[in-house]
Amino acid sequence: MLASVIREIIAPVLRECPPACGIVSITEIEVARGYGHVKVSVSALRELETALAFLESRKKELRGMLASKLSLRSVPTIGFRMDLSGERGDRIDRLLQGDDMTSR
């Protein structure tokens, strides 16, 4: 339940990411036991570091939105991390097709 509320709060903010990032999406949300900390995995079509920096700059606002939506004694801290699984999948596809330029 908490993960779905977090997704509901963060998703609209993703649309405000700088255009250079392309499409930015949440790939996973991990909620720690006791709800003290939340890790949000994010992927971006381009410039993932820029997207993460943008989200980091909005952390305080996101926690405030989370506090107003939840009735918990304390609001969990939010951490963002890169999800590079798409890049790894692309690299594996290129390797399987024999098109990986980095292996030459």
Order of alpha helices (4+ residues) and beta strands (2+ residues): alpha-beta-beta-alpha-alpha-beta-alpha
